[in-house]
Amino acid sequence: MLNRIIVMGRITRDPELRRTNSGTAVASFTVAVDRDFKSQSGEKETDFIDVVVWRNTAEFVSKYFSKDRMAVVEGRLQLRDWTDKNGNKRRSAEIVADSVYFGDSKRDGGDTAQSEPQGGFSEIEDDGNLPF
């Protein structure tokens, strides 16, 4: 059996870092993922997907990711049944992420075009000592 999911979208709010009673880091955030097609009314639709990350990945995400940053999330889909405060049965779906990658080349909150050369590579000067 296989339960793997990969999504790419914009983070809708700054990740929230918390700790369990034993001190384990856990962070949560939501990504907005556009659908590849338009609805019958011609509107582009977006899915808002909850994500949970644990331990070092949680600390990494809370430190380097923020609202509006593009993220690639890889993990497993988890469904949870729960009861709300009114006693109604509810079901939630979320991604429990193993890995979170940068989906854009934005650095330090600056404008991508000004903070980094196109393609994310910086130019190096050939002084004749390159090994290739």
Accessible surface in RSA format (square Angstrom, percent):
REM  Atomic radii and reference values for relative SASA: ProtOr
REM  Chains: A
REM  Algorithm: Lee & Richards
REM  Probe-radius: 1.40
REM  Slices: 20
REM RES _ NUM      All-atoms   Total-Side   Main-Chain    Non-polar    All polar
REM                ABS   REL    ABS   REL    ABS   REL    ABS   REL    ABS   REL
RES MET A   1   251.88 130.4 165.21 109.3  86.67 206.3 139.89 118.9 111.99 148.4
RES LEU A   2   153.89  85.7 116.94  83.7  36.95  92.9 119.57  84.0  34.32  92.3
RES ASN A   3    76.81  53.0  62.22  60.1  14.60  35.2  34.10  82.1  42.71  41.3
RES ARG A   4   112.75  47.3  81.63  41.6  31.12  74.1  45.35  62.0  67.40  40.8
RES ILE A   5    45.18  25.7  40.11  29.9   5.06  12.2  45.18  32.5   0.00   0.0
RES ILE A   6   113.63  64.7  86.54  64.5  27.10  65.3  86.54  62.3  27.10  73.5
RES VAL A   7    18.06  11.9  13.19  11.9   4.87  11.7  18.06  15.7   0.00   0.0
RES MET A   8    97.40  50.4  82.76  54.8  14.64  34.9  55.36  47.1  42.04  55.7
RES GLY A   9     4.19   5.2   0.00   N/A   4.19   5.2   4.18  11.5   0.01   0.0
RES ARG A  10   106.76  44.8 106.73  54.4   0.03   0.1  39.68  54.2  67.07  40.7
RES ILE A  11     0.68   0.4   0.00   0.0   0.68   1.6   0.00   0.0   0.68   1.8
RES THR A  12    44.51  31.7  28.44  28.8  16.07  38.3  28.71  38.6  15.81  23.9
RES ARG A  13    99.58  41.8  98.79  50.4   0.79   1.9  58.54  80.0  41.04  24.9
RES ASP A  14    88.84  62.2  77.49  77.1  11.35  26.8  27.63  65.0  61.21  61.0
RES PRO A  15    16.40  12.0   1.65   1.5  14.75  53.6   1.65   1.4  14.75  91.7
RES GLU A  16    87.51  50.2  82.18  62.2   5.33  12.7  32.04  62.0  55.48  45.3
RES LEU A  17    70.61  39.3  42.73  30.6  27.88  70.1  42.73  30.0  27.88  75.0
RES ARG A  18   101.13  42.5  93.24  47.5   7.89  18.8  54.58  74.6  46.55  28.2
RES ARG A  19   130.26  54.7 100.30  51.1  29.96  71.3  46.63  63.7  83.63  50.7
RES THR A  20    50.29  35.8  35.51  36.0  14.78  35.2  43.86  58.9   6.43   9.7
RES ASN A  21   171.89 118.5 129.58 125.2  42.31 101.9  40.70  98.0 131.19 126.8
RES SER A  22   103.51  87.5  60.21  80.4  43.30  99.7  58.98 125.6  44.53  62.4
RES GLY A  23    37.45  46.2   0.00   N/A  37.45  46.2  25.44  69.8  12.01  26.9
RES THR A  24    37.63  26.8  30.00  30.4   7.63  18.2  13.93  18.7  23.70  35.8
RES ALA A  25     2.86   2.6   0.69   1.1   2.18   4.9   0.69   1.0   2.18   5.8
RES VAL A  26     9.83   6.5   9.83   8.9   0.00   0.0   9.83   8.5   0.00   0.0
RES ALA A  27     0.00   0.0   0.00   0.0   0.00   0.0   0.00   0.0   0.00   0.0
RES SER A  28    19.68  16.6  19.68  26.3   0.00   0.0  13.36  28.4   6.32   8.9
RES PHE A  29     0.70   0.3   0.00   0.0   0.70   1.8   0.00   0.0   0.70   2.0
RES THR A  30    15.17  10.8  15.17  15.4   0.00   0.0   9.62  12.9   5.56   8.4
RES VAL A  31     0.13   0.1   0.13   0.1   0.00   0.0   0.13   0.1   0.00   0.0
RES ALA A  32    22.59  20.8  16.35  25.2   6.25  14.2  16.35  23.0   6.25  16.5
RES VAL A  33    28.92  19.0  28.51  25.8   0.41   1.0  28.84  25.1   0.08   0.2
RES ASP A  34    88.58  62.1  71.62  71.3  16.96  40.1  15.73  37.0  72.85  72.7
RES ARG A  35    85.55  35.9  78.37  40.0   7.18  17.1  17.87  24.4  67.68  41.0
RES ASP A  36   141.79  99.3 110.88 110.4  30.91  73.1  34.18  80.4 107.61 107.3
RES PHE A  37   123.98  62.0 117.48  72.8   6.50  16.9 123.94  75.1   0.03   0.1
RES LYS A  38   133.76  65.3 113.07  69.4  20.69  49.3  57.57  51.8  76.19  81.2
RES SER A  39    28.13  23.8  14.99  20.0  13.14  30.3  20.28  43.2   7.85  11.0
RES GLN A  40   199.32 111.5 155.79 113.9  43.52 103.6  66.21 140.9 133.10 100.9
RES SER A  41    91.13  77.0  52.42  70.0  38.71  89.2  56.79 120.9  34.34  48.1
RES GLY A  42    42.90  52.9   0.00   N/A  42.90  52.9  27.36  75.1  15.54  34.8
RES GLU A  43   112.98  64.9 110.99  84.0   1.99   4.7  33.68  65.1  79.30  64.7
RES LYS A  44   106.76  52.1  82.30  50.5  24.46  58.2  55.88  50.3  50.87  54.2
RES GLU A  45    62.91  36.1  59.22  44.8   3.69   8.8  24.89  48.2  38.02  31.0
RES THR A  46    49.85  35.5  27.50  27.9  22.35  53.3  11.75  15.8  38.10  57.6
RES ASP A  47    49.17  34.4  46.09  45.9   3.08   7.3  14.71  34.6  34.47  34.4
RES PHE A  48   134.89  67.5 104.30  64.6  30.58  79.6 104.30  63.2  30.58  87.5
RES ILE A  49    39.09  22.2  36.35  27.1   2.74   6.6  39.09  28.1   0.00   0.0
RES ASP A  50    68.40  47.9  66.99  66.7   1.41   3.3  12.43  29.3  55.97  55.8
RES VAL A  51     0.47   0.3   0.00   0.0   0.47   1.1   0.00   0.0   0.47   1.3
RES VAL A  52    21.98  14.5  21.98  19.9   0.00   0.0  21.98  19.1   0.00   0.0
RES VAL A  53     0.00   0.0   0.00   0.0   0.00   0.0   0.00   0.0   0.00   0.0
RES TRP A  54    93.78  37.6  87.83  42.5   5.95  14.0  78.89  42.1  14.89  24.2
RES ARG A  55   154.98  65.1 150.56  76.8   4.42  10.5  62.10  84.9  92.88  56.3
RES ASN A  56   122.96  84.8 118.55 114.6   4.41  10.6  32.00  77.0  90.96  87.9
RES THR A  57    35.17  25.0  31.40  31.8   3.77   9.0   9.40  12.6  25.77  39.0
RES ALA A  58     0.00   0.0   0.00   0.0   0.00   0.0   0.00   0.0   0.00   0.0
RES GLU A  59    69.29  39.8  66.01  49.9   3.28   7.8  19.29  37.3  50.00  40.8
RES PHE A  60    76.11  38.1  70.66  43.8   5.45  14.2  75.23  45.6   0.88   2.5
RES VAL A  61     0.00   0.0   0.00   0.0   0.00   0.0   0.00   0.0   0.00   0.0
RES SER A  62    36.14  30.5  12.41  16.6  23.73  54.7   6.86  14.6  29.28  41.0
RES LYS A  63   150.46  73.4 116.49  71.5  33.98  80.9  74.53  67.1  75.94  80.9
RES TYR A  64   109.42  51.1  93.85  53.4  15.57  40.5  68.73  51.6  40.69  50.2
RES PHE A  65     6.38   3.2   0.00   0.0   6.38  16.6   0.30   0.2   6.07  17.4
RES SER A  66    53.32  45.1  53.22  71.0   0.10   0.2  28.74  61.2  24.58  34.4
RES LYS A  67   114.12  55.7 105.53  64.7   8.59  20.5  49.59  44.6  64.54  68.7
RES ASP A  68    77.15  54.0  74.75  74.4   2.40   5.7  17.91  42.1  59.24  59.1
RES ARG A  69    26.33  11.1  26.31  13.4   0.02   0.0   4.01   5.5  22.33  13.5
RES MET A  70    35.61  18.4  35.61  23.6   0.00   0.0  34.75  29.5   0.87   1.2
RES ALA A  71     0.03   0.0   0.00   0.0   0.03   0.1   0.00   0.0   0.03   0.1
RES VAL A  72    32.81  21.6  32.81  29.7   0.00   0.0  32.81  28.5   0.00   0.0
RES VAL A  73     0.03   0.0   0.03   0.0   0.00   0.0   0.03   0.0   0.00   0.0
RES GLU A  74    45.44  26.1  45.44  34.4   0.00   0.0   2.15   4.2  43.30  35.3
RES GLY A  75     0.00   0.0   0.00   N/A   0.00   0.0   0.00   0.0   0.00   0.0
RES ARG A  76   102.32  43.0 102.32  52.2   0.00   0.0  33.60  45.9  68.73  41.7
RES LEU A  77    71.38  39.8  64.35  46.0   7.03  17.7  64.35  45.2   7.03  18.9
RES GLN A  78    45.58  25.5  41.98  30.7   3.60   8.6  16.26  34.6  29.33  22.2
RES LEU A  79    97.83  54.5  69.82  50.0  28.00  70.4  70.07  49.2  27.76  74.7
RES ARG A  80   108.21  45.4 104.23  53.1   3.98   9.5  39.83  54.4  68.37  41.4
RES ASP A  81   103.45  72.5  72.89  72.5  30.56  72.3  34.10  80.2  69.35  69.2
RES TRP A  82   108.36  43.5  96.67  46.8  11.69  27.5 106.50  56.8   1.86   3.0
RES THR A  83    75.53  53.7  49.82  50.5  25.71  61.3  34.81  46.8  40.72  61.6
RES ASP A  84    24.94  17.5  15.71  15.6   9.24  21.8  16.01  37.7   8.93   8.9
RES LYS A  85   201.53  98.3 154.06  94.5  47.47 113.0 109.64  98.7  91.89  97.9
RES ASN A  86   113.44  78.2  80.61  77.9  32.83  79.1  21.96  52.8  91.48  88.4
RES GLY A  87    51.18  63.1   0.00   N/A  51.18  63.1  26.77  73.5  24.40  54.7
RES ASN A  88    70.62  48.7  66.48  64.2   4.14  10.0  15.43  37.1  55.19  53.3
RES LYS A  89   176.06  85.9 151.25  92.8  24.81  59.1 104.17  93.8  71.88  76.6
RES ARG A  90   117.37  49.3 109.38  55.8   7.99  19.0  23.60  32.3  93.77  56.8
RES ARG A  91   157.61  66.2 125.19  63.8  32.42  77.2  46.45  63.5 111.15  67.4
RES SER A  92    28.95  24.5  23.47  31.3   5.48  12.6  16.24  34.6  12.71  17.8
RES ALA A  93    52.93  48.7  35.00  54.0  17.93  40.8  35.00  49.3  17.93  47.5
RES GLU A  94    16.79   9.6  16.54  12.5   0.25   0.6   1.05   2.0  15.74  12.9
RES ILE A  95     0.00   0.0   0.00   0.0   0.00   0.0   0.00   0.0   0.00   0.0
RES VAL A  96    15.76  10.4  15.60  14.1   0.16   0.4  15.60  13.6   0.16   0.4
RES ALA A  97     7.85   7.2   0.00   0.0   7.85  17.9   0.00   0.0   7.85  20.8
RES ASP A  98    81.95  57.4  61.22  60.9  20.73  49.0  27.80  65.4  54.15  54.0
RES SER A  99    31.62  26.7  28.19  37.6   3.43   7.9   8.02  17.1  23.60  33.1
RES VAL A 100     9.55   6.3   0.00   0.0   9.55  23.0   0.00   0.0   9.55  25.9
RES TYR A 101   111.10  51.9 107.85  61.4   3.25   8.5  84.33  63.4  26.77  33.0
RES PHE A 102    85.06  42.6  62.82  38.9  22.24  57.9  62.82  38.1  22.24  63.7
RES GLY A 103    22.31  27.5   0.00   N/A  22.31  27.5   6.03  16.6  16.28  36.5
RES ASP A 104    40.79  28.6  19.94  19.8  20.85  49.3  29.27  68.9  11.52  11.5
RES SER A 105    42.63  36.0  32.34  43.2  10.29  23.7  26.26  55.9  16.37  22.9
RES LYS A 106    57.17  27.9  56.27  34.5   0.89   2.1  22.41  20.2  34.76  37.0
RES ARG A 107   132.21  55.5 128.55  65.5   3.66   8.7  41.38  56.6  90.83  55.0
RES ASP A 108   150.29 105.3 104.37 103.9  45.92 108.6  44.20 104.0 106.09 105.8
RES GLY A 109    62.42  77.0   0.00   N/A  62.42  77.0  26.56  72.9  35.87  80.3
RES GLY A 110    29.10  35.9   0.00   N/A  29.10  35.9  27.21  74.7   1.89   4.2
RES ASP A 111    85.75  60.1  67.28  67.0  18.47  43.7  32.24  75.9  53.51  53.4
RES THR A 112    54.95  39.1  52.86  53.6   2.09   5.0  39.66  53.3  15.29  23.1
RES ALA A 113    86.82  79.8  54.32  83.8  32.50  73.9  63.69  89.7  23.13  61.3
RES GLN A 114   155.52  87.0 119.36  87.2  36.15  86.1  40.94  87.1 114.57  86.9
RES SER A 115    48.89  41.3  18.62  24.9  30.26  69.7  29.21  62.2  19.68  27.6
RES GLU A 116    15.10   8.7   8.88   6.7   6.22  14.8   4.87   9.4  10.23   8.4
RES PRO A 117    69.88  50.9  55.18  50.3  14.70  53.4  67.34  55.6   2.54  15.8
RES GLN A 118   182.97 102.3 148.72 108.7  34.25  81.5  61.81 131.6 121.16  91.9
RES GLY A 119    61.26  75.5   0.00   N/A  61.26  75.5  37.12 101.9  24.14  54.1
RES GLY A 120    30.02  37.0   0.00   N/A  30.02  37.0   8.98  24.6  21.04  47.1
RES PHE A 121   159.02  79.6 153.12  94.8   5.90  15.3 155.38  94.2   3.63  10.4
RES SER A 122    86.66  73.2  65.82  87.8  20.84  48.0  35.62  75.9  51.04  71.5
RES GLU A 123   175.11 100.5 141.59 107.1  33.52  79.8  57.70 111.6 117.40  95.9
RES ILE A 124   114.01  64.9  93.53  69.7  20.49  49.4  98.31  70.8  15.70  42.6
RES GLU A 125   157.33  90.3 132.08  99.9  25.25  60.1  55.35 107.1 101.98  83.3
RES ASP A 126   103.73  72.7  76.25  75.9  27.48  65.0  28.71  67.6  75.02  74.8
RES ASP A 127    98.88  69.3  66.23  65.9  32.66  77.2  37.03  87.2  61.85  61.7
RES GLY A 128    66.14  81.6   0.00   N/A  66.14  81.6  35.50  97.4  30.64  68.6
RES ASN A 129   122.25  84.3  94.30  91.1  27.94  67.3  29.41  70.8  92.83  89.7
RES LEU A 130    60.36  33.6  42.19  30.2  18.17  45.7  42.19  29.6  18.17  48.9
RES PRO A 131   127.08  92.6  83.30  75.9  43.78 159.1  97.80  80.7  29.28 182.0
RES PHE A 132   189.06  94.6 128.36  79.5  60.69 157.9 163.48  99.1  25.57  73.2
END  Absolute sums over single chains surface
CHAIN  1 A     9796.6       7616.5       2180.0       4938.2       4858.4
END  Absolute sums over all chains
TOTAL          9796.6       7616.5       2180.0       4938.2       4858.4
